[in-house]
Amino acid sequence: MVIKILRGFVACSLCVMSSVVCGQTTLFVVDSTGKPVTLSKPATRVITLAPNATELVVAAGGFDKLVAVSLFSDAPKAVETLPKVNGVSLNIERILAFAPDLIVGTEFSRAALDRYRHSLSNIAIYVADASTPEGIANDIESLGVLVGNRKKAREEADKYRERLKQMMARAPNTQEKDRAKVLYLLWSDPIYTIGGGTLIDNAIRRCGGVNVFHDQKAPAPTISKETVIEREPEIMVFGATPDQILIWRKMWEAWPAIPAVKNNAIFYVDPDLMHRAGPRFIDGMESLCASIQGSGAFGKK
């Protein structure tokens, strides 16, 4: 993620593109999708449209700038007392009533907001939808620039990067044929997994495994049990809540032809950690890596 603080004559060169008055300090970052986001001064009224966005803004030192957060934002605990907005079915009048100068959401949020672009022309929109573990640290740092707390954001991003570095150091540079074949389940009936190029797909690779459905272009494709058997996963990881785990496990134990089932290599991770591209993803990835590297399938071929 490229982060720049542009001043003086450099800012003037961006005046047409960013609608920032020449001579003023311009805050300029690039979001997760590569699109530029500019502000003439640090944001003071921030709205989030997804739980991961809320967590990222707080990690970046912007808690006191939040005026409303998405409905399902529950971390850290302090955000539960803040006003809520629906990040899925947008109520644009409610959003505008908070007079935000920065909205942080996902790619889905941007697509929804595009319908109201004429009403949002003076509001910066940042998309936080990292597709790699490293991208989350970049989002923290970029948002720190936008909320005027670069020091705090850099500290949090660096701590995240250090944990990621240590995690990846525990995964040897194995050849492709030696990587454990991993099936990650978002849902079990119908069966939803993860496709290639997604955040979890990239996390599996950094842990030393390979996603058996890496070739799928959809981010969350539906698959059949027969296809799972054909792919022969050696490890199964459920992104499941405690009440789902026993149900899912019982369902899959009826298919002992699958190597992961036969060898009891079935693991669980907290979906609130793994399914949010936010600062706690690193905690979920820690569990994911431990499952892959401690499964007995890792590097055994």
C-alpha positions in Angstrom: 0.0 0.0 0.0 1.5 3.3 -1.1 1.1 6.0 1.5 2.2 9.6 0.7 1.8 12.9 2.4 1.8 15.4 -0.3 2.6 19.1 0.3 3.0 22.4 -1.5 3.6 22.1 -5.3 3.1 18.3 -5.3 -0.4 18.8 -3.8 -1.1 21.4 -6.6 -0.4 18.7 -9.2 -3.2 16.6 -7.7 -5.8 19.4 -7.3 -7.8 18.5 -10.3 -7.9 14.8 -9.5 -8.6 15.0 -5.7 -10.5 18.3 -5.6 -8.2 19.5 -2.8 -7.4 23.2 -2.6 -3.8 24.0 -3.7 -1.5 25.1 -0.9 -3.2 22.9 1.7 -1.8 19.7 3.1 -3.3 16.8 1.3 -3.6 13.3 2.8 -3.3 10.7 0.1 -3.5 6.9 0.4 -4.4 4.0 -1.8 -7.0 1.6 -0.5 -7.2 -2.2 -0.8 -8.4 -2.1 -4.3 -5.7 0.3 -5.5 -8.0 3.3 -5.7 -6.7 6.7 -4.3 -8.4 8.3 -1.3 -7.7 11.9 -0.4 -8.6 14.2 2.4 -7.7 17.9 2.9 -7.3 17.2 6.7 -7.6 14.2 9.0 -11.2 12.8 9.2 -13.1 13.7 12.3 -16.4 11.9 11.6 -16.0 8.3 10.4 -18.6 5.7 9.6 -17.9 2.0 9.0 -20.1 -0.3 6.9 -18.5 -3.7 7.9 -17.2 -5.2 11.1 -13.6 -5.5 9.8 -13.7 -1.8 8.9 -14.6 -0.9 12.5 -11.7 -3.0 13.9 -9.3 -1.5 11.4 -10.2 2.1 12.2 -9.9 1.4 16.0 -6.5 -0.3 15.4 -5.4 2.8 13.4 -6.1 5.0 16.4 -9.4 6.3 15.2 -11.9 5.2 17.8 -12.7 8.7 18.9 -13.5 9.6 15.3 -16.2 7.0 14.9 -19.7 8.4 14.8 -21.5 5.2 13.7 -20.5 1.6 12.9 -21.9 -1.3 11.0 -24.7 -3.4 12.7 -22.5 -6.5 13.5 -19.5 -4.6 14.8 -18.7 -6.2 18.2 -14.9 -5.7 18.6 -13.4 -4.1 20.5 -16.2 -4.2 23.1 -16.3 -0.4 23.3 -17.8 0.0 19.8 -21.0 -1.8 20.9 -22.3 1.4 22.5 -21.9 3.4 19.2 -24.8 4.2 16.9 -25.3 1.5 14.2 -25.9 1.7 10.5 -26.9 -1.2 8.1 -23.9 -1.9 5.9 -25.8 -4.2 3.7 -29.2 -2.5 3.0 -28.0 1.0 3.0 -30.1 3.8 4.4 -28.4 6.7 2.7 -30.4 9.3 4.6 -29.3 7.8 7.9 -25.7 7.7 6.8 -25.7 11.4 5.7 -27.4 12.4 8.9 -24.1 11.6 10.7 -22.3 14.1 8.4 -19.3 11.7 7.8 -16.1 12.9 6.1 -14.8 9.4 5.8 -16.7 6.1 5.1 -14.8 2.8 5.5 -16.3 -0.4 4.1 -15.7 -3.3 1.8 -15.9 -3.8 -2.0 -19.6 -4.7 -1.5 -20.0 -1.4 0.3 -18.5 0.6 -2.5 -20.8 -1.0 -5.1 -23.8 -0.1 -2.9 -22.6 3.4 -2.3 -22.0 4.0 -6.0 -25.7 4.3 -6.5 -25.6 7.4 -4.3 -22.4 8.9 -5.6 -24.0 12.3 -6.3 -24.9 12.6 -2.6 -21.5 11.5 -1.4 -19.3 13.6 -3.6 -17.7 15.4 -0.6 -17.1 12.2 1.4 -14.0 10.1 1.1 -14.6 6.3 0.8 -11.9 3.8 1.7 -12.4 0.1 0.8 -10.7 -2.2 3.3 -10.9 -5.6 1.6 -7.4 -7.1 1.8 -6.7 -10.2 -0.2 -3.4 -11.0 1.6 -2.4 -11.1 5.2 0.1 -8.3 4.5 -2.6 -6.1 3.1 -4.3 -5.9 6.5 -1.3 -4.2 8.0 -1.3 -1.8 5.0 -4.9 -0.9 5.7 -4.2 -0.1 9.3 -1.3 2.2 8.3 -3.4 3.9 5.5 -6.3 4.5 7.8 -3.9 5.9 10.4 -3.0 8.6 7.9 -6.7 9.4 7.2 -7.6 9.7 10.9 -4.5 11.7 11.8 -2.8 9.0 14.0 0.0 7.7 11.9 2.2 6.9 14.9 -0.3 4.6 16.5 -1.2 3.0 13.2 2.4 2.4 12.3 3.0 0.7 15.7 0.0 -1.6 15.3 0.9 -2.4 11.7 4.5 -3.2 12.7 3.3 -5.5 15.5 1.0 -7.3 13.1 3.8 -7.6 10.5 6.2 -9.0 13.1 3.7 -11.7 14.1 3.2 -12.6 10.5 6.9 -12.8 9.8 7.4 -15.2 12.8 4.5 -17.3 11.6 5.8 -17.6 8.1 9.3 -18.5 9.4 7.8 -21.6 11.0 6.6 -22.8 7.5 9.6 -24.1 5.5 9.8 -23.3 1.8 8.5 -26.6 0.8 8.1 -27.7 -2.8 4.5 -27.6 -4.2 4.3 -31.4 -4.0 5.1 -31.4 -0.3 2.5 -28.9 0.7 -0.5 -30.3 2.7 -3.7 -30.2 0.7 -6.2 -28.1 2.7 -10.0 -27.8 2.4 -11.4 -24.8 4.2 -15.1 -24.7 4.8 -17.1 -21.5 5.2 -20.4 -23.6 5.4 -21.1 -27.3 5.3 -24.7 -27.7 4.0 -24.6 -26.5 1.2 -20.9 -26.7 1.0 -19.1 -23.3 0.6 -15.3 -23.2 0.4 -12.8 -20.5 -0.6 -11.5 -19.8 -4.1 -8.1 -18.7 -5.3 -6.6 -15.3 -4.6 -8.7 -14.7 -1.5 -7.4 -13.7 1.9 -7.8 -17.2 3.4 -6.4 -18.9 0.3 -3.2 -16.8 0.6 -3.1 -17.4 4.3 -3.1 -21.2 3.7 -0.2 -20.9 1.4 1.8 -18.8 3.8 1.2 -21.4 6.5 2.7 -24.0 4.2 -0.4 -25.6 2.7 -2.3 -25.4 -0.5 -6.0 -24.8 -1.0 -7.5 -27.7 -2.9 -9.9 -25.3 -4.6 -7.3 -22.7 -5.4 -8.3 -23.0 -9.1 -11.8 -21.7 -8.4 -12.3 -18.1 -9.5 -15.3 -17.4 -7.3 -14.3 -16.1 -3.8 -16.8 -18.5 -2.1 -17.8 -21.3 -4.6 -20.3 -24.0 -3.8 -19.0 -27.5 -4.3 -20.3 -31.1 -4.0 -19.1 -33.8 -1.6 -18.1 -35.8 -4.7 -15.8 -33.1 -5.8 -14.3 -32.9 -2.3 -13.5 -36.7 -2.5 -11.9 -36.2 -5.9 -9.6 -33.5 -4.5 -8.5 -35.7 -1.6 -7.9 -33.0 1.0 -5.4 -34.1 3.8 -6.6 -31.4 6.2 -10.1 -30.0 6.7 -10.5 -26.7 8.5 -14.0 -25.5 9.6 -14.6 -21.8 10.0 -17.4 -22.7 12.4 -19.0 -21.5 15.6 -19.0 -23.9 18.6 -22.7 -24.9 18.0 -21.8 -25.8 14.3 -18.7 -27.9 14.9 -20.3 -31.1 16.1 -23.0 -31.0 13.4 -20.4 -30.4 10.6 -18.0 -33.0 11.9 -20.7 -35.7 12.1 -21.7 -34.9 8.5 -18.2 -35.3 7.2 -17.4 -38.4 9.2 -19.8 -40.3 6.9 -17.2 -39.9 4.2 -14.2 -41.9 5.4 -12.7 -42.0 1.9 -11.5 -38.4 2.4 -7.9 -38.5 3.7 -8.6 -35.8 6.3 -11.5 -37.7 7.7 -9.7 -41.0 7.6 -6.8 -39.6 9.5 -8.9 -37.4 11.9 -7.2 -34.2 10.5 -10.2 -32.0 11.1 -9.6 -28.6 12.7 -11.6 -25.5 13.7 -11.0 -21.8 13.6 -13.0 -18.9 14.9 -15.0 -17.4 11.9 -15.0 -14.0 13.6 -11.2 -14.0 13.3 -10.8 -15.7 9.9 -13.7 -14.2 8.0 -12.9 -10.5 8.8 -10.0 -8.8 7.0 -9.1 -6.9 10.1 -6.4 -6.8 12.8 -7.6 -10.0 14.6 -7.1 -12.0 11.4 -3.6 -12.7 12.6 -5.0 -14.6 15.6 -7.1 -16.8 13.4 -4.2 -17.3 11.1 -2.1 -18.5 14.1 -4.7 -21.3 14.6 -4.8 -22.1 10.9 -1.0 -22.4 10.7 -0.9 -24.6 13.8 -3.5 -26.9 12.3 -1.6 -27.2 9.0 1.9 -27.6 10.5 0.8 -29.9 13.3 -1.5 -32.1 11.3 1.1 -34.8 10.2 0.3 -34.1 6.6 2.6 -31.2 6.4 5.7 -31.9 4.3 5.4 -35.7 4.6 5.4 -36.6 0.9 
